Amino acid sequence: MEVLKFKTNISDDRRMAKAAPFLDKLDEVVHWEIDTSTEENILSVAGKGLDPQRVENALREAGFTSEILRIQGIGGESL
């Protein structure tokens, strides 16, 4: 399982709810969460065969910005 981390402008529950359908439609995503307690509003996405560009495109389609921060491989299963 891989984990991708993105800096986003998803800063509250209302925005998270707006982004949810776009992230949920990505078949390769098993789980995602956003830490809005940080200045960077870090989105963590877990799954297999993840493509950072597909995640960024989904967020852009939802009206949000994102920037890939890091990719974790094996052992990165827990967000």
mmJSON file of the N, C-alpha and C atoms, coordinates in Angstrom:
{"data_MODEL":{"atom_site":{
"group_PDB":["ATOM","ATOM","ATOM","ATOM","ATOM","ATOM","ATOM","ATOM","ATOM","ATOM","ATOM","ATOM","ATOM","ATOM","ATOM","ATOM","ATOM","ATOM","ATOM","ATOM","ATOM","ATOM","ATOM","ATOM","ATOM","ATOM","ATOM","ATOM","ATOM","ATOM","ATOM","ATOM","ATOM","ATOM","ATOM","ATOM","ATOM","ATOM","ATOM","ATOM","ATOM","ATOM","ATOM","ATOM","ATOM","ATOM","ATOM","ATOM","ATOM","ATOM","ATOM","ATOM","ATOM","ATOM","ATOM","ATOM","ATOM","ATOM","ATOM","ATOM","ATOM","ATOM","ATOM","ATOM","ATOM","ATOM","ATOM","ATOM","ATOM","ATOM","ATOM","ATOM","ATOM","ATOM","ATOM","ATOM","ATOM","ATOM","ATOM","ATOM","ATOM","ATOM","ATOM","ATOM","ATOM","ATOM","ATOM","ATOM","ATOM","ATOM","ATOM","ATOM","ATOM","ATOM","ATOM","ATOM","ATOM","ATOM","ATOM","ATOM","ATOM","ATOM","ATOM","ATOM","ATOM","ATOM","ATOM","ATOM","ATOM","ATOM","ATOM","ATOM","ATOM","ATOM","ATOM","ATOM","ATOM","ATOM","ATOM","ATOM","ATOM","ATOM","ATOM","ATOM","ATOM","ATOM","ATOM","ATOM","ATOM","ATOM","ATOM","ATOM","ATOM","ATOM","ATOM","ATOM","ATOM","ATOM","ATOM","ATOM","ATOM","ATOM","ATOM","ATOM","ATOM","ATOM","ATOM","ATOM","ATOM","ATOM","ATOM","ATOM","ATOM","ATOM","ATOM","ATOM","ATOM","ATOM","ATOM","ATOM","ATOM","ATOM","ATOM","ATOM","ATOM","ATOM","ATOM","ATOM","ATOM","ATOM","ATOM","ATOM","ATOM","ATOM","ATOM","ATOM","ATOM","ATOM","ATOM","ATOM","ATOM","ATOM","ATOM","ATOM","ATOM","ATOM","ATOM","ATOM","ATOM","ATOM","ATOM","ATOM","ATOM","ATOM","ATOM","ATOM","ATOM","ATOM","ATOM","ATOM","ATOM","ATOM","ATOM","ATOM","ATOM","ATOM","ATOM","ATOM","ATOM","ATOM","ATOM","ATOM","ATOM","ATOM","ATOM","ATOM","ATOM","ATOM","ATOM","ATOM","ATOM","ATOM","ATOM","ATOM","ATOM","ATOM","ATOM","ATOM","ATOM","ATOM","ATOM","ATOM","ATOM","ATOM","ATOM","ATOM","ATOM"],
"id":[1,2,3,4,5,6,7,8,9,10,11,12,13,14,15,16,17,18,19,20,21,22,23,24,25,26,27,28,29,30,31,32,33,34,35,36,37,38,39,40,41,42,43,44,45,46,47,48,49,50,51,52,53,54,55,56,57,58,59,60,61,62,63,64,65,66,67,68,69,70,71,72,73,74,75,76,77,78,79,80,81,82,83,84,85,86,87,88,89,90,91,92,93,94,95,96,97,98,99,100,101,102,103,104,105,106,107,108,109,110,111,112,113,114,115,116,117,118,119,120,121,122,123,124,125,126,127,128,129,130,131,132,133,134,135,136,137,138,139,140,141,142,143,144,145,146,147,148,149,150,151,152,153,154,155,156,157,158,159,160,161,162,163,164,165,166,167,168,169,170,171,172,173,174,175,176,177,178,179,180,181,182,183,184,185,186,187,188,189,190,191,192,193,194,195,196,197,198,199,200,201,202,203,204,205,206,207,208,209,210,211,212,213,214,215,216,217,218,219,220,221,222,223,224,225,226,227,228,229,230,231,232,233,234,235,236,237],
"type_symbol":["N","C","C","N","C","C","N","C","C","N","C","C","N","C","C","N","C","C","N","C","C","N","C","C","N","C","C","N","C","C","N","C","C","N","C","C","N","C","C","N","C","C","N","C","C","N","C","C","N","C","C","N","C","C","N","C","C","N","C","C","N","C","C","N","C","C","N","C","C","N","C","C","N","C","C","N","C","C","N","C","C","N","C","C","N","C","C","N","C","C","N","C","C","N","C","C","N","C","C","N","C","C","N","C","C","N","C","C","N","C","C","N","C","C","N","C","C","N","C","C","N","C","C","N","C","C","N","C","C","N","C","C","N","C","C","N","C","C","N","C","C","N","C","C","N","C","C","N","C","C","N","C","C","N","C","C","N","C","C","N","C","C","N","C","C","N","C","C","N","C","C","N","C","C","N","C","C","N","C","C","N","C","C","N","C","C","N","C","C","N","C","C","N","C","C","N","C","C","N","C","C","N","C","C","N","C","C","N","C","C","N","C","C","N","C","C","N","C","C","N","C","C","N","C","C","N","C","C","N","C","C","N","C","C","N","C","C"],
"label_atom_id":["N","CA","C","N","CA","C","N","CA","C","N","CA","C","N","CA","C","N","CA","C","N","CA","C","N","CA","C","N","CA","C","N","CA","C","N","CA","C","N","CA","C","N","CA","C","N","CA","C","N","CA","C","N","CA","C","N","CA","C","N","CA","C","N","CA","C","N","CA","C","N","CA","C","N","CA","C","N","CA","C","N","CA","C","N","CA","C","N","CA","C","N","CA","C","N","CA","C","N","CA","C","N","CA","C","N","CA","C","N","CA","C","N","CA","C","N","CA","C","N","CA","C","N","CA","C","N","CA","C","N","CA","C","N","CA","C","N","CA","C","N","CA","C","N","CA","C","N","CA","C","N","CA","C","N","CA","C","N","CA","C","N","CA","C","N","CA","C","N","CA","C","N","CA","C","N","CA","C","N","CA","C","N","CA","C","N","CA","C","N","CA","C","N","CA","C","N","CA","C","N","CA","C","N","CA","C","N","CA","C","N","CA","C","N","CA","C","N","CA","C","N","CA","C","N","CA","C","N","CA","C","N","CA","C","N","CA","C","N","CA","C","N","CA","C","N","CA","C","N","CA","C","N","CA","C","N","CA","C","N","CA","C","N","CA","C","N","CA","C","N","CA","C","N","CA","C"],
"label_alt_id":[null,null,null,null,null,null,null,null,null,null,null,null,null,null,null,null,null,null,null,null,null,null,null,null,null,null,null,null,null,null,null,null,null,null,null,null,null,null,null,null,null,null,null,null,null,null,null,null,null,null,null,null,null,null,null,null,null,null,null,null,null,null,null,null,null,null,null,null,null,null,null,null,null,null,null,null,null,null,null,null,null,null,null,null,null,null,null,null,null,null,null,null,null,null,null,null,null,null,null,null,null,null,null,null,null,null,null,null,null,null,null,null,null,null,null,null,null,null,null,null,null,null,null,null,null,null,null,null,null,null,null,null,null,null,null,null,null,null,null,null,null,null,null,null,null,null,null,null,null,null,null,null,null,null,null,null,null,null,null,null,null,null,null,null,null,null,null,null,null,null,null,null,null,null,null,null,null,null,null,null,null,null,null,null,null,null,null,null,null,null,null,null,null,null,null,null,null,null,null,null,null,null,null,null,null,null,null,null,null,null,null,null,null,null,null,null,null,null,null,null,null,null,null,null,null,null,null,null,null,null,null,null,null,null,null,null,null],
"label_comp_id":["MET","MET","MET","GLU","GLU","GLU","VAL","VAL","VAL","LEU","LEU","LEU","LYS","LYS","LYS","PHE","PHE","PHE","LYS","LYS","LYS","THR","THR","THR","ASN","ASN","ASN","ILE","ILE","ILE","SER","SER","SER","ASP","ASP","ASP","ASP","ASP","ASP","ARG","ARG","ARG","ARG","ARG","ARG","MET","MET","MET","ALA","ALA","ALA","LYS","LYS","LYS","ALA","ALA","ALA","ALA","ALA","ALA","PRO","PRO","PRO","PHE","PHE","PHE","LEU","LEU","LEU","ASP","ASP","ASP","LYS","LYS","LYS","LEU","LEU","LEU","ASP","ASP","ASP","GLU","GLU","GLU","VAL","VAL","VAL","VAL","VAL","VAL","HIS","HIS","HIS","TRP","TRP","TRP","GLU","GLU","GLU","ILE","ILE","ILE","ASP","ASP","ASP","THR","THR","THR","SER","SER","SER","THR","THR","THR","GLU","GLU","GLU","GLU","GLU","GLU","ASN","ASN","ASN","ILE","ILE","ILE","LEU","LEU","LEU","SER","SER","SER","VAL","VAL","VAL","ALA","ALA","ALA","GLY","GLY","GLY","LYS","LYS","LYS","GLY","GLY","GLY","LEU","LEU","LEU","ASP","ASP","ASP","PRO","PRO","PRO","GLN","GLN","GLN","ARG","ARG","ARG","VAL","VAL","VAL","GLU","GLU","GLU","ASN","ASN","ASN","ALA","ALA","ALA","LEU","LEU","LEU","ARG","ARG","ARG","GLU","GLU","GLU","ALA","ALA","ALA","GLY","GLY","GLY","PHE","PHE","PHE","THR","THR","THR","SER","SER","SER","GLU","GLU","GLU","ILE","ILE","ILE","LEU","LEU","LEU","ARG","ARG","ARG","ILE","ILE","ILE","GLN","GLN","GLN","GLY","GLY","GLY","ILE","ILE","ILE","GLY","GLY","GLY","GLY","GLY","GLY","GLU","GLU","GLU","SER","SER","SER","LEU","LEU","LEU"],
"label_asym_id":["A","A","A","A","A","A","A","A","A","A","A","A","A","A","A","A","A","A","A","A","A","A","A","A","A","A","A","A","A","A","A","A","A","A","A","A","A","A","A","A","A","A","A","A","A","A","A","A","A","A","A","A","A","A","A","A","A","A","A","A","A","A","A","A","A","A","A","A","A","A","A","A","A","A","A","A","A","A","A","A","A","A","A","A","A","A","A","A","A","A","A","A","A","A","A","A","A","A","A","A","A","A","A","A","A","A","A","A","A","A","A","A","A","A","A","A","A","A","A","A","A","A","A","A","A","A","A","A","A","A","A","A","A","A","A","A","A","A","A","A","A","A","A","A","A","A","A","A","A","A","A","A","A","A","A","A","A","A","A","A","A","A","A","A","A","A","A","A","A","A","A","A","A","A","A","A","A","A","A","A","A","A","A","A","A","A","A","A","A","A","A","A","A","A","A","A","A","A","A","A","A","A","A","A","A","A","A","A","A","A","A","A","A","A","A","A","A","A","A","A","A","A","A","A","A","A","A","A","A","A","A","A","A","A","A","A","A"],
"label_entity_id":["1","1","1","1","1","1","1","1","1","1","1","1","1","1","1","1","1","1","1","1","1","1","1","1","1","1","1","1","1","1","1","1","1","1","1","1","1","1","1","1","1","1","1","1","1","1","1","1","1","1","1","1","1","1","1","1","1","1","1","1","1","1","1","1","1","1","1","1","1","1","1","1","1","1","1","1","1","1","1","1","1","1","1","1","1","1","1","1","1","1","1","1","1","1","1","1","1","1","1","1","1","1","1","1","1","1","1","1","1","1","1","1","1","1","1","1","1","1","1","1","1","1","1","1","1","1","1","1","1","1","1","1","1","1","1","1","1","1","1","1","1","1","1","1","1","1","1","1","1","1","1","1","1","1","1","1","1","1","1","1","1","1","1","1","1","1","1","1","1","1","1","1","1","1","1","1","1","1","1","1","1","1","1","1","1","1","1","1","1","1","1","1","1","1","1","1","1","1","1","1","1","1","1","1","1","1","1","1","1","1","1","1","1","1","1","1","1","1","1","1","1","1","1","1","1","1","1","1","1","1","1","1","1","1","1","1","1"],
"label_seq_id":[1,1,1,2,2,2,3,3,3,4,4,4,5,5,5,6,6,6,7,7,7,8,8,8,9,9,9,10,10,10,11,11,11,12,12,12,13,13,13,14,14,14,15,15,15,16,16,16,17,17,17,18,18,18,19,19,19,20,20,20,21,21,21,22,22,22,23,23,23,24,24,24,25,25,25,26,26,26,27,27,27,28,28,28,29,29,29,30,30,30,31,31,31,32,32,32,33,33,33,34,34,34,35,35,35,36,36,36,37,37,37,38,38,38,39,39,39,40,40,40,41,41,41,42,42,42,43,43,43,44,44,44,45,45,45,46,46,46,47,47,47,48,48,48,49,49,49,50,50,50,51,51,51,52,52,52,53,53,53,54,54,54,55,55,55,56,56,56,57,57,57,58,58,58,59,59,59,60,60,60,61,61,61,62,62,62,63,63,63,64,64,64,65,65,65,66,66,66,67,67,67,68,68,68,69,69,69,70,70,70,71,71,71,72,72,72,73,73,73,74,74,74,75,75,75,76,76,76,77,77,77,78,78,78,79,79,79],
"pdbx_PDB_ins_code":[null,null,null,null,null,null,null,null,null,null,null,null,null,null,null,null,null,null,null,null,null,null,null,null,null,null,null,null,null,null,null,null,null,null,null,null,null,null,null,null,null,null,null,null,null,null,null,null,null,null,null,null,null,null,null,null,null,null,null,null,null,null,null,null,null,null,null,null,null,null,null,null,null,null,null,null,null,null,null,null,null,null,null,null,null,null,null,null,null,null,null,null,null,null,null,null,null,null,null,null,null,null,null,null,null,null,null,null,null,null,null,null,null,null,null,null,null,null,null,null,null,null,null,null,null,null,null,null,null,null,null,null,null,null,null,null,null,null,null,null,null,null,null,null,null,null,null,null,null,null,null,null,null,null,null,null,null,null,null,null,null,null,null,null,null,null,null,null,null,null,null,null,null,null,null,null,null,null,null,null,null,null,null,null,null,null,null,null,null,null,null,null,null,null,null,null,null,null,null,null,null,null,null,null,null,null,null,null,null,null,null,null,null,null,null,null,null,null,null,null,null,null,null,null,null,null,null,null,null,null,null,null,null,null,null,null,null],
"Cartn_x":[0.847,0.0,0.893,0.504,1.236,0.436,1.142,0.498,1.08,0.202,0.599,0.154,0.972,0.62,0.671,-0.366,-0.505,-0.782,-0.217,-0.602,-1.831,-2.899,-4.134,-4.671,-5.719,-6.448,-7.822,-7.918,-9.156,-9.048,-9.641,-9.366,-10.48,-11.596,-12.679,-13.584,-14.532,-15.418,-16.275,-16.693,-17.529,-16.747,-15.503,-14.661,-14.336,-14.119,-13.824,-15.01,-16.218,-17.42,-17.548,-17.111,-17.156,-16.144,-14.976,-13.925,-14.206,-14.957,-15.16,-15.624,-16.658,-17.104,-16.04,-15.189,-14.149,-13.029,-12.686,-11.67,-12.238,-13.49,-14.117,-14.279,-14.332,-14.518,-13.229,-12.092,-10.82,-10.727,-10.829,-10.873,-9.642,-8.479,-7.247,-7.096,-7.945,-7.882,-8.68,-8.002,-8.635,-9.139,-8.357,-8.688,-8.031,-8.703,-8.104,-8.577,-7.76,-8.13,-7.359,-7.932,-7.303,-7.104,-5.879,-5.549,-5.66,-6.799,-7.023,-6.436,-5.787,-5.166,-3.79,-3.289,-1.999,-2.219,-1.249,-1.336,-1.426,-0.826,-0.793,-2.026,-2.926,-4.131,-3.767,-2.971,-2.38,-3.424,-3.514,-4.339,-3.445,-3.837,-3.153,-4.069,-3.527,-4.296,-3.583,-4.295,-3.721,-4.388,-3.581,-4.121,-3.015,-3.386,-2.416,-2.42,-1.229,-1.114,-1.569,-1.326,-1.763,-0.986,-1.685,-1.084,-1.318,-0.255,-0.423,-1.166,-0.953,-1.604,-3.117,-3.564,-5.018,-5.657,-4.952,-5.463,-5.525,-4.449,-4.431,-5.518,-5.731,-6.785,-8.17,-8.403,-9.697,-9.936,-8.899,-9.039,-9.258,-8.556,-8.732,-10.158,-10.671,-12.044,-13.056,-12.723,-13.588,-13.409,-12.4,-12.182,-11.102,-10.218,-9.18,-7.785,-6.816,-5.419,-4.725,-3.673,-2.895,-1.472,-0.579,0.833,1.356,1.907,2.424,3.587,3.578,4.642,5.543,4.935,5.762,4.96,5.711,5.126,5.76,4.93,5.43,5.063,5.949,5.681,5.249,5.83,5.493,5.661,4.708,4.746,4.034,3.591,2.895,1.4,0.946,-0.478,-1.306,-0.766,-1.557,-1.345,-2.431,-2.362,-2.21],
"Cartn_y":[-1.177,0.0,1.241,2.206,3.468,4.555,5.567,6.743,7.978,8.802,10.082,11.179,12.218,13.364,14.62,15.449,16.674,17.855,18.989,20.257,20.725,21.153,21.561,22.87,23.373,24.517,24.076,22.816,22.273,22.458,23.53,23.98,23.742,23.17,22.947,21.808,21.447,20.313,20.547,21.776,22.083,21.814,22.267,22.032,20.549,19.883,18.449,17.694,18.074,17.432,17.688,18.854,19.17,18.324,18.074,17.295,15.791,15.329,13.894,13.12,13.553,12.748,12.608,13.599,13.565,12.603,12.548,11.606,10.191,10.078,8.755,8.051,8.785,8.151,7.536,7.785,7.209,5.773,4.8,3.385,2.925,3.492,3.045,3.559,4.486,5.056,4.179,3.699,2.871,3.747,4.762,5.633,6.987,8.036,9.365,10.148,11.112,11.998,13.3,14.362,15.676,16.182,16.585,17.158,18.672,19.208,20.652,21.403,20.694,21.361,21.928,21.603,22.133,23.254,24.119,25.232,24.735,23.575,23.032,22.213,21.955,21.149,19.877,19.02,17.854,16.781,16.448,15.336,14.104,13.023,11.736,10.788,10.171,9.253,7.905,6.836,5.495,4.643,3.78,2.888,2.146,1.463,0.72,1.281,1.459,1.996,3.442,4.21,5.607,6.452,7.335,8.287,9.685,10.36,11.69,12.658,12.549,13.466,13.26,12.016,11.749,12.361,12.276,12.882,14.399,14.992,16.442,16.875,16.105,16.434,16.373,15.369,15.248,16.451,16.865,18.025,19.305,19.443,20.622,20.659,19.493,19.403,19.828,19.563,19.946,21.416,22.075,23.494,23.792,22.82,22.996,22.915,23.427,23.34,22.272,21.693,20.698,20.679,20.217,20.082,18.825,17.904,16.654,16.967,16.339,16.537,15.323,14.111,12.911,11.67,10.615,9.313,8.3,7.49,6.425,5.096,4.139,2.82,1.845,0.667,-0.389,0.135,-0.201,0.26,1.581,2.203,3.472,3.296,2.13,1.822,2.671,2.98,3.786,5.256,5.985,7.408,8.082],
"Cartn_z":[0.0,0.0,0.0,-0.784,-0.867,-0.158,0.31,0.892,0.224,-0.316,-0.892,0.057,0.176,1.021,0.17,0.319,-0.46,0.459,0.121,0.724,-0.054,0.659,-0.013,0.57,-0.041,0.515,1.033,1.438,2.015,3.529,4.032,5.393,6.412,5.999,6.961,6.484,7.344,7.046,5.807,5.584,4.413,3.129,3.093,1.909,1.76,2.897,2.848,2.244,2.63,2.088,0.587,0.131,-1.302,-2.082,-1.487,-2.153,-2.126,-1.133,-0.907,-2.138,-2.861,-4.008,-5.096,-5.23,-6.258,-5.87,-4.583,-4.118,-4.053,-3.648,-3.524,-4.868,-5.958,-7.272,-7.824,-7.176,-7.623,-7.104,-8.005,-7.63,-6.857,-7.148,-6.51,-5.08,-4.671,-3.323,-2.364,-1.314,-0.296,0.854,1.209,2.342,2.131,2.588,2.563,3.774,4.198,5.295,5.157,5.719,5.656,7.073,7.382,8.686,8.577,8.995,8.897,10.086,11.005,12.149,11.799,10.62,10.183,9.169,9.052,8.104,6.666,6.396,5.036,4.68,5.648,5.4,4.637,5.281,4.635,4.322,3.043,2.57,2.483,3.161,3.063,2.304,1.268,0.428,0.431,0.785,0.8,-0.272,-0.897,-1.912,-2.629,-3.703,-4.514,-5.92,-6.477,-7.825,-7.925,-6.875,-6.853,-7.854,-8.514,-9.447,-8.873,-8.416,-7.827,-8.744,-10.04,-10.976,-10.992,-10.869,-10.836,-9.588,-8.456,-7.218,-7.379,-7.895,-8.1,-9.082,-10.138,-11.111,-10.47,-9.62,-8.942,-8.032,-7.317,-6.436,-7.237,-8.338,-9.201,-9.755,-10.149,-10.659,-9.587,-8.319,-7.204,-6.825,-7.411,-7.149,-6.126,-5.875,-4.864,-5.474,-4.726,-5.14,-4.301,-4.858,-4.125,-4.655,-3.794,-4.155,-3.48,-4.268,-3.714,-2.776,-1.604,-0.636,-0.526,-0.458,-0.356,-0.688,-0.973,-1.281,-0.336,0.33,1.189,0.561,0.693,0.138,1.209,1.182,2.135,3.555,4.391,5.776,5.962,4.875,4.97,5.008,5.458,5.407,6.349,7.527,8.45,8.154,8.095,7.831,9.159],
"occupancy":[1.0,1.0,1.0,1.0,1.0,1.0,1.0,1.0,1.0,1.0,1.0,1.0,1.0,1.0,1.0,1.0,1.0,1.0,1.0,1.0,1.0,1.0,1.0,1.0,1.0,1.0,1.0,1.0,1.0,1.0,1.0,1.0,1.0,1.0,1.0,1.0,1.0,1.0,1.0,1.0,1.0,1.0,1.0,1.0,1.0,1.0,1.0,1.0,1.0,1.0,1.0,1.0,1.0,1.0,1.0,1.0,1.0,1.0,1.0,1.0,1.0,1.0,1.0,1.0,1.0,1.0,1.0,1.0,1.0,1.0,1.0,1.0,1.0,1.0,1.0,1.0,1.0,1.0,1.0,1.0,1.0,1.0,1.0,1.0,1.0,1.0,1.0,1.0,1.0,1.0,1.0,1.0,1.0,1.0,1.0,1.0,1.0,1.0,1.0,1.0,1.0,1.0,1.0,1.0,1.0,1.0,1.0,1.0,1.0,1.0,1.0,1.0,1.0,1.0,1.0,1.0,1.0,1.0,1.0,1.0,1.0,1.0,1.0,1.0,1.0,1.0,1.0,1.0,1.0,1.0,1.0,1.0,1.0,1.0,1.0,1.0,1.0,1.0,1.0,1.0,1.0,1.0,1.0,1.0,1.0,1.0,1.0,1.0,1.0,1.0,1.0,1.0,1.0,1.0,1.0,1.0,1.0,1.0,1.0,1.0,1.0,1.0,1.0,1.0,1.0,1.0,1.0,1.0,1.0,1.0,1.0,1.0,1.0,1.0,1.0,1.0,1.0,1.0,1.0,1.0,1.0,1.0,1.0,1.0,1.0,1.0,1.0,1.0,1.0,1.0,1.0,1.0,1.0,1.0,1.0,1.0,1.0,1.0,1.0,1.0,1.0,1.0,1.0,1.0,1.0,1.0,1.0,1.0,1.0,1.0,1.0,1.0,1.0,1.0,1.0,1.0,1.0,1.0,1.0,1.0,1.0,1.0,1.0,1.0,1.0,1.0,1.0,1.0,1.0,1.0,1.0,1.0,1.0,1.0,1.0,1.0,1.0],
"B_iso_or_equiv":[0.0,0.0,0.0,0.0,0.0,0.0,0.0,0.0,0.0,0.0,0.0,0.0,0.0,0.0,0.0,0.0,0.0,0.0,0.0,0.0,0.0,0.0,0.0,0.0,0.0,0.0,0.0,0.0,0.0,0.0,0.0,0.0,0.0,0.0,0.0,0.0,0.0,0.0,0.0,0.0,0.0,0.0,0.0,0.0,0.0,0.0,0.0,0.0,0.0,0.0,0.0,0.0,0.0,0.0,0.0,0.0,0.0,0.0,0.0,0.0,0.0,0.0,0.0,0.0,0.0,0.0,0.0,0.0,0.0,0.0,0.0,0.0,0.0,0.0,0.0,0.0,0.0,0.0,0.0,0.0,0.0,0.0,0.0,0.0,0.0,0.0,0.0,0.0,0.0,0.0,0.0,0.0,0.0,0.0,0.0,0.0,0.0,0.0,0.0,0.0,0.0,0.0,0.0,0.0,0.0,0.0,0.0,0.0,0.0,0.0,0.0,0.0,0.0,0.0,0.0,0.0,0.0,0.0,0.0,0.0,0.0,0.0,0.0,0.0,0.0,0.0,0.0,0.0,0.0,0.0,0.0,0.0,0.0,0.0,0.0,0.0,0.0,0.0,0.0,0.0,0.0,0.0,0.0,0.0,0.0,0.0,0.0,0.0,0.0,0.0,0.0,0.0,0.0,0.0,0.0,0.0,0.0,0.0,0.0,0.0,0.0,0.0,0.0,0.0,0.0,0.0,0.0,0.0,0.0,0.0,0.0,0.0,0.0,0.0,0.0,0.0,0.0,0.0,0.0,0.0,0.0,0.0,0.0,0.0,0.0,0.0,0.0,0.0,0.0,0.0,0.0,0.0,0.0,0.0,0.0,0.0,0.0,0.0,0.0,0.0,0.0,0.0,0.0,0.0,0.0,0.0,0.0,0.0,0.0,0.0,0.0,0.0,0.0,0.0,0.0,0.0,0.0,0.0,0.0,0.0,0.0,0.0,0.0,0.0,0.0,0.0,0.0,0.0,0.0,0.0,0.0,0.0,0.0,0.0,0.0,0.0,0.0],
"pdbx_formal_charge":[null,null,null,null,null,null,null,null,null,null,null,null,null,null,null,null,null,null,null,null,null,null,null,null,null,null,null,null,null,null,null,null,null,null,null,null,null,null,null,null,null,null,null,null,null,null,null,null,null,null,null,null,null,null,null,null,null,null,null,null,null,null,null,null,null,null,null,null,null,null,null,null,null,null,null,null,null,null,null,null,null,null,null,null,null,null,null,null,null,null,null,null,null,null,null,null,null,null,null,null,null,null,null,null,null,null,null,null,null,null,null,null,null,null,null,null,null,null,null,null,null,null,null,null,null,null,null,null,null,null,null,null,null,null,null,null,null,null,null,null,null,null,null,null,null,null,null,null,null,null,null,null,null,null,null,null,null,null,null,null,null,null,null,null,null,null,null,null,null,null,null,null,null,null,null,null,null,null,null,null,null,null,null,null,null,null,null,null,null,null,null,null,null,null,null,null,null,null,null,null,null,null,null,null,null,null,null,null,null,null,null,null,null,null,null,null,null,null,null,null,null,null,null,null,null,null,null,null,null,null,null,null,null,null,null,null,null],
"auth_seq_id":[1,1,1,2,2,2,3,3,3,4,4,4,5,5,5,6,6,6,7,7,7,8,8,8,9,9,9,10,10,10,11,11,11,12,12,12,13,13,13,14,14,14,15,15,15,16,16,16,17,17,17,18,18,18,19,19,19,20,20,20,21,21,21,22,22,22,23,23,23,24,24,24,25,25,25,26,26,26,27,27,27,28,28,28,29,29,29,30,30,30,31,31,31,32,32,32,33,33,33,34,34,34,35,35,35,36,36,36,37,37,37,38,38,38,39,39,39,40,40,40,41,41,41,42,42,42,43,43,43,44,44,44,45,45,45,46,46,46,47,47,47,48,48,48,49,49,49,50,50,50,51,51,51,52,52,52,53,53,53,54,54,54,55,55,55,56,56,56,57,57,57,58,58,58,59,59,59,60,60,60,61,61,61,62,62,62,63,63,63,64,64,64,65,65,65,66,66,66,67,67,67,68,68,68,69,69,69,70,70,70,71,71,71,72,72,72,73,73,73,74,74,74,75,75,75,76,76,76,77,77,77,78,78,78,79,79,79],
"auth_comp_id":["MET","MET","MET","GLU","GLU","GLU","VAL","VAL","VAL","LEU","LEU","LEU","LYS","LYS","LYS","PHE","PHE","PHE","LYS","LYS","LYS","THR","THR","THR","ASN","ASN","ASN","ILE","ILE","ILE","SER","SER","SER","ASP","ASP","ASP","ASP","ASP","ASP","ARG","ARG","ARG","ARG","ARG","ARG","MET","MET","MET","ALA","ALA","ALA","LYS","LYS","LYS","ALA","ALA","ALA","ALA","ALA","ALA","PRO","PRO","PRO","PHE","PHE","PHE","LEU","LEU","LEU","ASP","ASP","ASP","LYS","LYS","LYS","LEU","LEU","LEU","ASP","ASP","ASP","GLU","GLU","GLU","VAL","VAL","VAL","VAL","VAL","VAL","HIS","HIS","HIS","TRP","TRP","TRP","GLU","GLU","GLU","ILE","ILE","ILE","ASP","ASP","ASP","THR","THR","THR","SER","SER","SER","THR","THR","THR","GLU","GLU","GLU","GLU","GLU","GLU","ASN","ASN","ASN","ILE","ILE","ILE","LEU","LEU","LEU","SER","SER","SER","VAL","VAL","VAL","ALA","ALA","ALA","GLY","GLY","GLY","LYS","LYS","LYS","GLY","GLY","GLY","LEU","LEU","LEU","ASP","ASP","ASP","PRO","PRO","PRO","GLN","GLN","GLN","ARG","ARG","ARG","VAL","VAL","VAL","GLU","GLU","GLU","ASN","ASN","ASN","ALA","ALA","ALA","LEU","LEU","LEU","ARG","ARG","ARG","GLU","GLU","GLU","ALA","ALA","ALA","GLY","GLY","GLY","PHE","PHE","PHE","THR","THR","THR","SER","SER","SER","GLU","GLU","GLU","ILE","ILE","ILE","LEU","LEU","LEU","ARG","ARG","ARG","ILE","ILE","ILE","GLN","GLN","GLN","GLY","GLY","GLY","ILE","ILE","ILE","GLY","GLY","GLY","GLY","GLY","GLY","GLU","GLU","GLU","SER","SER","SER","LEU","LEU","LEU"],
"auth_asym_id":["A","A","A","A","A","A","A","A","A","A","A","A","A","A","A","A","A","A","A","A","A","A","A","A","A","A","A","A","A","A","A","A","A","A","A","A","A","A","A","A","A","A","A","A","A","A","A","A","A","A","A","A","A","A","A","A","A","A","A","A","A","A","A","A","A","A","A","A","A","A","A","A","A","A","A","A","A","A","A","A","A","A","A","A","A","A","A","A","A","A","A","A","A","A","A","A","A","A","A","A","A","A","A","A","A","A","A","A","A","A","A","A","A","A","A","A","A","A","A","A","A","A","A","A","A","A","A","A","A","A","A","A","A","A","A","A","A","A","A","A","A","A","A","A","A","A","A","A","A","A","A","A","A","A","A","A","A","A","A","A","A","A","A","A","A","A","A","A","A","A","A","A","A","A","A","A","A","A","A","A","A","A","A","A","A","A","A","A","A","A","A","A","A","A","A","A","A","A","A","A","A","A","A","A","A","A","A","A","A","A","A","A","A","A","A","A","A","A","A","A","A","A","A","A","A","A","A","A","A","A","A","A","A","A","A","A","A"],
"auth_atom_id":["N","CA","C","N","CA","C","N","CA","C","N","CA","C","N","CA","C","N","CA","C","N","CA","C","N","CA","C","N","CA","C","N","CA","C","N","CA","C","N","CA","C","N","CA","C","N","CA","C","N","CA","C","N","CA","C","N","CA","C","N","CA","C","N","CA","C","N","CA","C","N","CA","C","N","CA","C","N","CA","C","N","CA","C","N","CA","C","N","CA","C","N","CA","C","N","CA","C","N","CA","C","N","CA","C","N","CA","C","N","CA","C","N","CA","C","N","CA","C","N","CA","C","N","CA","C","N","CA","C","N","CA","C","N","CA","C","N","CA","C","N","CA","C","N","CA","C","N","CA","C","N","CA","C","N","CA","C","N","CA","C","N","CA","C","N","CA","C","N","CA","C","N","CA","C","N","CA","C","N","CA","C","N","CA","C","N","CA","C","N","CA","C","N","CA","C","N","CA","C","N","CA","C","N","CA","C","N","CA","C","N","CA","C","N","CA","C","N","CA","C","N","CA","C","N","CA","C","N","CA","C","N","CA","C","N","CA","C","N","CA","C","N","CA","C","N","CA","C","N","CA","C","N","CA","C","N","CA","C","N","CA","C","N","CA","C","N","CA","C","N","CA","C","N","CA","C"],
"pdbx_PDB_model_num":[1,1,1,1,1,1,1,1,1,1,1,1,1,1,1,1,1,1,1,1,1,1,1,1,1,1,1,1,1,1,1,1,1,1,1,1,1,1,1,1,1,1,1,1,1,1,1,1,1,1,1,1,1,1,1,1,1,1,1,1,1,1,1,1,1,1,1,1,1,1,1,1,1,1,1,1,1,1,1,1,1,1,1,1,1,1,1,1,1,1,1,1,1,1,1,1,1,1,1,1,1,1,1,1,1,1,1,1,1,1,1,1,1,1,1,1,1,1,1,1,1,1,1,1,1,1,1,1,1,1,1,1,1,1,1,1,1,1,1,1,1,1,1,1,1,1,1,1,1,1,1,1,1,1,1,1,1,1,1,1,1,1,1,1,1,1,1,1,1,1,1,1,1,1,1,1,1,1,1,1,1,1,1,1,1,1,1,1,1,1,1,1,1,1,1,1,1,1,1,1,1,1,1,1,1,1,1,1,1,1,1,1,1,1,1,1,1,1,1,1,1,1,1,1,1,1,1,1,1,1,1,1,1,1,1,1,1]
}}}
